[in-house]
Amino acid sequence: MKAAFVPPSPAALLAIASAVTVLCGLIALTVGQEHIPLLEVWRAFTQPDPNNMDQVVVQTSRLTRVVVAVLVGASLAVAGGLMQALTLNPLASPGLFGINAGAMFAVVLIAPVMGAVSFSHFMLLAFLGAGATGALVYAVGMRGPARSDQARLVLAGAAISSLLFSFTQAALVINQDGLDSILFWLAGSTAGRGMNEVRLAWPPIVLGLLGSAALARHLNILVAGEAIARGLGQNVGRLRLLLSVCVILLAGTAVSLAGTVGFVGLVVPHIVRRLFPNDFRWLLPGYALFGALLLLMADLLGRIVLPPEEIPVGAMTALIGAPYFIYLTRRSGKHA
Amino acid sequence: MHRMDRARVQAWPVANRARNDRRAFCLRLLGLPAALALLPYPAGAVLVEHAMGRTQVPMRPARVITLFQGATDIALALGVRPVATVDSWTEKPVYRYLRAQMGDAQSVGLETQPSLEDIAQLQPDLIIGSKFRNERAFDLLSKIAPTILAQDVYSFVSNTRLIGAALHREAQAARLLAQLNQQIAALRVRLTQKFGPAWPLSVSVLDVRSDHIRLYLADSFAGALLSALGFAWPSQWRDGSRSIIKLTSKERIPVMDADVFFVLLRSDSAAVRNNYVAWSGHPLWQQLQAVKYGRVHHVNNVYWSLAGGIQSAFLMLDELQAKMFSEISS
C-alpha cells in the first residue's frame, strides 16, 4: 500500500471547492475584452448605470456566461455520476442516453423545418429532441426481463445515438451552409446566451438536482448491486426510471443551453469519487461543484488564450479533462 | 578532285537551304487551309505554371470544368463557358448574376467535394480547381484531364491571370484587370475628394451567421479590393496575421470598430436576421464609429464574399460606389 493520502474531511472539501468556484466566477466576471475591476462588477448589481459600458458588458455578456457555465457544468457532472451508477459502468456519460445525438438531430433536421428563428426556439427543440431520444433509449434498453442487464441500456444508447448522428451528418453534408451556422453550438459554447435562455433552463436543472438529491440514499443501495438492493426492499425498476428522468432533465437542458460539451459528465464523477467518501449524499454535491468549477475554468481559459476569438468550451473541457483522465487511469489501474 | 570536293562541300548548304525554303513554302501552302479548318482545336499545348507545378494544357480547351466559384466567374468573363461546374453556395445551383452566361452547364457536385465520376464522364480537356480545395484529388483529376490548381479560391487577380494563361486568353485577362484597375483608381479619386482630410476611412466587413459574426480582414476577397481602394484597416489588424476573425461574444463588439461597416448577411434566414438584430441592438454597438456616422451599409454577400471572381469584383465596386455616394445607410 502506498503512503496514504489523507483527504480533508468531505465538508471541508465542499467548502474549499465552493470558495474556489466563487473565486473563479468572480475572475470570469472581470476578465475579457476589457478588464473590469471587481468594484465595477459589484456596482453593476448594486447601482446599475445603463450608460456605463463596463456594467453593460457584465450584465449582458459575462454574468450569463458564468451562470450558464455553472448550470451546465453542474448538470452534466451530476447526470454523468447518475449514469455511471445506473449502468454500473465507469465509462458511462450522459451522452449514452442519446441525449447529445437527439439534441443535435433536432437542431439540424427539425429546426429548419419548424422555422426556428431564435435561440429560445433552438433550445426548446434541442431539449425535446434530447428528451424524446432519452425516453426511446430507456424504453429499448430497460424493457424486457426484470433482471435486465445493464449492458443493454449502454448498447441501446450507443445504437440509437449512432443512428441519429448519421442522419445529422448526412444532413450537414448536404446542407453545408447549415453546418457553418451552428458550428459553435455543435462545438459547445457558453457565448451569446441571454438571461432569457437561462430563465428557461434553470427550472428543469434545479428539478433534476433536487430529484437526484432525494434519491441519494437509494442510490447508495443501488450501486451495491441489484440483488442486494432488491433484498433491502428497493423497487429497483421505479428507482431506475426516476434516475433516468433526472439524467434526461439535467443533461437535456445542459445540451440545449450550451450545445455538446463533452467530458465533464465522464471525468468529474471519477475525480470526485477519489476525493469523497463513497456516499451519494457527499458525492452528488461534489459532482455539482466540481462540474461547475471545471466548466468555469474551461470557459475562462477558452476566452483568454486567443482573443478576440474564443475556443468553444466543449473543446476546452476535453483539453483539460483528457490528460487528467489518462493520468487518473494510469495511476489507479485497478480501481476505477 | 580535291577542289571539286571542296566546291561540293561549299555548295551543299546552299542547295540545302534552297530546298528547305521550298519545302517550308509548300508546307505553308498546304498547311494554311488545314490550320484554318482546325482553328478551334489547333494542335499544340501550352505549359501553365500553377500551384501544383507545371501542366501541359491544350491550346484552346473546349471542354472546361471549373471546381470553384471564382473560376467559373473568371472563365465566363474570358468568354469560355464551362461544360460543368460546382454548385454555388447560395442561389443554387448557379449565382443569379452568372445564370444568363452559364446556360445549362452541368453540376459536378459541391465545391468541397466534387464528384470525380461525374467529372470523368464529361471527358473534359481542362480542369480548373484550387489547391485549397482539391490538393488531395490533384493526382486523380490529372488522370482525367490536364488540371491546373489556383493557390486559393479568393485571390481573384492572380486567379484571373492563371485562368487567362490556361485558356490561352492572356490578353483578354490583362485587359479585364486593367479595366478593373482603372475603375479602382477612378473610385479612389472620388473617395479621396469626397472625404478630404477624413480619408482614408477605416473599414470593417462583417459577415453575420446565425450564431456568430465573422470579420473579414485585408487578406480576403473584399479586403483586397477595399485595400486597393485605399481604405484603412483598424490598427489592431494591420499586422495582417489573420484573414478572418470569428466573434461569438457581444462583449467583443468594440473589436469591429471602424469608420465604415459593410455588412453581409450569410443568408436571408430568420435566424441570421435575428442574430444581426441581437448584435446591432446591443448598447456597445451604438458606440461604434460607423454606427454613429450612419455608415453601416448592407451589401450583397455573393458579390462581396461568396463569388470571388473578376465579374463579382466589378459588381462589388459598383455596389460600393452606390452605397458610399448615396451615404444613406441601409
Chai-1 contact restraints between the chains, C-beta under 6 A:
chainA,res_idxA,chainB,res_idxB,connection_type,confidence,min_distance_angstrom,max_distance_angstrom,comment,restraint_id
A,G32,B,E251,contact,1.0,0.0,6.0,A-B,restraint_1
A,Q33,B,E251,contact,1.0,0.0,6.0,A-B,restraint_2
A,Q33,B,R252,contact,1.0,0.0,6.0,A-B,restraint_3
A,V56,B,P283,contact,1.0,0.0,6.0,A-B,restraint_4
A,V57,B,E251,contact,1.0,0.0,6.0,A-B,restraint_5
A,S61,B,S249,contact,1.0,0.0,6.0,A-B,restraint_6
A,S61,B,K250,contact,1.0,0.0,6.0,A-B,restraint_7
A,S61,B,E251,contact,1.0,0.0,6.0,A-B,restraint_8
A,V117,B,A270,contact,1.0,0.0,6.0,A-B,restraint_9
A,V117,B,A271,contact,1.0,0.0,6.0,A-B,restraint_10
A,V117,B,N274,contact,1.0,0.0,6.0,A-B,restraint_11
A,S118,B,N274,contact,1.0,0.0,6.0,A-B,restraint_12
A,S181,B,R209,contact,1.0,0.0,6.0,A-B,restraint_13
A,S181,B,S210,contact,1.0,0.0,6.0,A-B,restraint_14
A,F184,B,D211,contact,1.0,0.0,6.0,A-B,restraint_15
A,F184,B,H212,contact,1.0,0.0,6.0,A-B,restraint_16
A,F184,B,T248,contact,1.0,0.0,6.0,A-B,restraint_17
A,W185,B,D211,contact,1.0,0.0,6.0,A-B,restraint_18
A,A191,B,T248,contact,1.0,0.0,6.0,A-B,restraint_19
A,A191,B,S249,contact,1.0,0.0,6.0,A-B,restraint_20
A,G192,B,T248,contact,1.0,0.0,6.0,A-B,restraint_21
A,P308,B,R252,contact,1.0,0.0,6.0,A-B,restraint_22
A,P308,B,V255,contact,1.0,0.0,6.0,A-B,restraint_23
A,E309,B,I245,contact,1.0,0.0,6.0,A-B,restraint_24
A,E309,B,K246,contact,1.0,0.0,6.0,A-B,restraint_25
A,E310,B,T248,contact,1.0,0.0,6.0,A-B,restraint_26
